[in-house]
């Protein structure tokens, strides 16, 4: 399966009879799948199938789907007079005329008021409404497919960036493994110096205690375990990228494991060069974490 981002946008429109419909569907990053629908009055019946379609194709992201409906007045049978709006407009005009002494309003002025004239019912019966709903749902399927395609296109781009960052982590782990500070003679010299400092600080230190301190120093200086885990995590990251699908959460968790090993390596590093490598690791891992949080 291919990787998918959680961000995308799609728009589809069409007509059915006297009705023109437009879907706009967008998604952004989210911890889970959050669906928000904005439907015009009278189209509540499309809500359940739209949510079901989104749930089948998407697993994460904050998804907003807007449906706009526009009735073609000419195709629907022209205009109709809204009697209640007309009565309210006439009553308001009479109050104004009585207070100001002005002439009564013209017919053109009254009919020009918003709501007095309305498009005739675009969906005159249940059969026509059902045809509109079927067309609207088919249009949504097209919009959703376009959104999925957009998310996958961006997911492929993000995946390529993440793969490059994992390659960098592998390179830096190999550099840490080959650091001169990990050569036996370097470690021995560093231990000798640290033991000498211990003896200077406590000349009467018990030999057994001194041996214990030397072992502790050597243990703290050994970063092989961290390097081994980094190498294992690199292999796991590549496996997840190759597997594809909704692996964003797992990659985010893996990025936290990368960071943990890099932090420990930096804390153990007794050499400036190894410390610099550890800091470079942390910088790459921070960038990787930002990227994987965009993946589904």
HUTAVEN-V901555 format. One record per backbone hydrogen bond with DSSP energy under -1.0 kcal/mol. NH is the residue of the N-H (numbers start at 1). CO is the residue of the C=O. E is the energy in kcal/mol with one decimal. If there is no record, write none. Layout:
BEGIN
nh=NH co=CO e=E
nh=NH co=CO e=E
END
This chain:
BEGIN
nh=5 co=151 e=-3.1
nh=6 co=294 e=-2.0
nh=8 co=27 e=-1.8
nh=10 co=25 e=-2.4
nh=12 co=23 e=-1.9
nh=14 co=21 e=-2.1
nh=16 co=19 e=-2.7
nh=19 co=16 e=-1.8
nh=20 co=70 e=-3.0
nh=21 co=14 e=-2.7
nh=22 co=68 e=-2.1
nh=23 co=12 e=-3.5
nh=24 co=66 e=-2.1
nh=25 co=10 e=-2.9
nh=26 co=64 e=-2.5
nh=27 co=8 e=-2.4
nh=28 co=62 e=-1.7
nh=34 co=61 e=-2.4
nh=36 co=63 e=-2.8
nh=38 co=65 e=-2.5
nh=43 co=40 e=-1.5
nh=46 co=43 e=-1.4
nh=47 co=44 e=-1.4
nh=50 co=46 e=-1.9
nh=51 co=47 e=-2.4
nh=52 co=48 e=-2.3
nh=53 co=49 e=-2.2
nh=54 co=50 e=-2.1
nh=55 co=51 e=-2.3
nh=56 co=52 e=-1.6
nh=57 co=53 e=-1.2
nh=58 co=54 e=-2.5
nh=61 co=32 e=-2.9
nh=62 co=28 e=-2.7
nh=63 co=34 e=-3.3
nh=64 co=26 e=-2.9
nh=65 co=36 e=-2.5
nh=66 co=24 e=-2.9
nh=67 co=38 e=-2.6
nh=68 co=22 e=-2.6
nh=70 co=20 e=-2.9
nh=72 co=18 e=-3.4
nh=76 co=72 e=-2.3
nh=78 co=73 e=-3.1
nh=80 co=118 e=-3.3
nh=82 co=116 e=-3.2
nh=83 co=81 e=-1.1
nh=86 co=82 e=-2.5
nh=87 co=83 e=-2.6
nh=88 co=84 e=-2.1
nh=89 co=85 e=-2.3
nh=90 co=86 e=-2.7
nh=91 co=87 e=-2.4
nh=92 co=88 e=-2.2
nh=93 co=89 e=-2.4
nh=94 co=90 e=-2.3
nh=95 co=91 e=-1.9
nh=96 co=92 e=-2.1
nh=97 co=93 e=-2.6
nh=98 co=94 e=-2.6
nh=99 co=95 e=-1.8
nh=100 co=96 e=-2.0
nh=101 co=97 e=-2.6
nh=110 co=106 e=-2.0
nh=111 co=107 e=-2.8
nh=112 co=108 e=-1.4
nh=113 co=110 e=-1.4
nh=116 co=113 e=-1.6
nh=118 co=80 e=-2.7
nh=120 co=78 e=-2.8
nh=129 co=125 e=-2.3
nh=130 co=126 e=-2.4
nh=131 co=127 e=-1.8
nh=132 co=128 e=-2.0
nh=133 co=129 e=-2.5
nh=134 co=130 e=-2.4
nh=135 co=131 e=-2.1
nh=136 co=132 e=-2.8
nh=137 co=133 e=-2.5
nh=138 co=134 e=-2.2
nh=139 co=135 e=-2.3
nh=140 co=136 e=-2.1
nh=141 co=137 e=-2.2
nh=142 co=138 e=-1.6
nh=143 co=139 e=-2.3
nh=144 co=140 e=-3.2
nh=145 co=141 e=-2.2
nh=146 co=142 e=-2.0
nh=147 co=143 e=-2.2
nh=148 co=144 e=-2.6
nh=149 co=145 e=-2.2
nh=150 co=146 e=-2.3
nh=151 co=147 e=-2.5
nh=152 co=148 e=-2.3
nh=153 co=149 e=-2.2
nh=154 co=150 e=-2.2
nh=155 co=151 e=-2.3
nh=156 co=152 e=-2.3
nh=157 co=153 e=-1.4
nh=158 co=154 e=-2.6
nh=159 co=155 e=-2.8
nh=160 co=156 e=-1.8
nh=161 co=157 e=-1.6
nh=162 co=158 e=-2.6
nh=163 co=159 e=-2.6
nh=164 co=160 e=-1.8
nh=165 co=161 e=-2.0
nh=166 co=162 e=-2.4
nh=167 co=163 e=-2.0
nh=168 co=164 e=-1.8
nh=169 co=165 e=-2.1
nh=170 co=166 e=-2.3
nh=171 co=167 e=-2.3
nh=172 co=168 e=-2.6
nh=173 co=169 e=-2.5
nh=174 co=170 e=-2.2
nh=175 co=171 e=-2.0
nh=176 co=172 e=-2.4
nh=177 co=173 e=-2.3
nh=178 co=174 e=-1.7
nh=179 co=176 e=-1.1
nh=182 co=179 e=-2.0
nh=183 co=180 e=-1.7
nh=187 co=183 e=-2.6
nh=188 co=184 e=-2.7
nh=189 co=185 e=-2.2
nh=190 co=186 e=-2.4
nh=191 co=187 e=-2.8
nh=192 co=188 e=-2.6
nh=193 co=189 e=-2.2
nh=194 co=190 e=-2.3
nh=195 co=191 e=-2.8
nh=196 co=192 e=-2.3
nh=197 co=193 e=-1.9
nh=198 co=194 e=-2.0
nh=199 co=195 e=-2.5
nh=200 co=196 e=-2.3
nh=201 co=197 e=-2.1
nh=202 co=198 e=-2.3
nh=205 co=202 e=-2.0
nh=210 co=206 e=-2.7
nh=211 co=207 e=-2.3
nh=212 co=208 e=-2.2
nh=213 co=209 e=-2.4
nh=214 co=210 e=-2.3
nh=215 co=211 e=-2.2
nh=216 co=212 e=-2.3
nh=217 co=213 e=-2.4
nh=218 co=214 e=-2.4
nh=219 co=215 e=-2.5
nh=220 co=216 e=-2.5
nh=221 co=217 e=-1.7
nh=227 co=223 e=-2.3
nh=228 co=224 e=-2.8
nh=229 co=225 e=-2.0
nh=230 co=226 e=-2.3
nh=231 co=227 e=-2.4
nh=232 co=228 e=-2.1
nh=233 co=229 e=-2.7
nh=234 co=230 e=-2.3
nh=235 co=231 e=-1.9
nh=236 co=232 e=-2.0
nh=237 co=233 e=-2.7
nh=238 co=234 e=-2.2
nh=239 co=235 e=-1.8
nh=240 co=236 e=-2.2
nh=241 co=237 e=-2.2
nh=242 co=238 e=-2.3
nh=243 co=239 e=-2.1
nh=244 co=240 e=-2.3
nh=245 co=2 e=-1.2
nh=247 co=245 e=-2.0
nh=251 co=247 e=-2.4
nh=252 co=248 e=-2.2
nh=253 co=249 e=-2.4
nh=254 co=250 e=-2.3
nh=255 co=251 e=-2.3
nh=256 co=252 e=-1.5
nh=257 co=253 e=-1.5
nh=258 co=254 e=-2.4
nh=259 co=255 e=-2.3
nh=260 co=256 e=-2.1
nh=261 co=257 e=-2.1
nh=262 co=258 e=-2.4
nh=263 co=259 e=-2.5
nh=264 co=260 e=-2.1
nh=265 co=261 e=-2.5
nh=266 co=262 e=-2.2
nh=267 co=263 e=-2.1
nh=268 co=264 e=-1.8
nh=269 co=265 e=-1.7
nh=275 co=271 e=-2.3
nh=276 co=272 e=-2.4
nh=277 co=273 e=-2.0
nh=278 co=274 e=-2.3
nh=279 co=275 e=-2.4
nh=280 co=276 e=-2.3
nh=281 co=277 e=-2.3
nh=282 co=278 e=-2.2
nh=283 co=279 e=-2.0
nh=284 co=280 e=-2.3
nh=285 co=281 e=-2.6
nh=286 co=282 e=-2.2
nh=287 co=283 e=-1.8
nh=288 co=284 e=-2.3
nh=289 co=285 e=-2.5
nh=290 co=286 e=-1.7
nh=291 co=287 e=-1.7
nh=292 co=288 e=-2.7
nh=293 co=289 e=-1.2
nh=294 co=291 e=-2.1
nh=295 co=292 e=-1.3
nh=296 co=4 e=-3.2
END
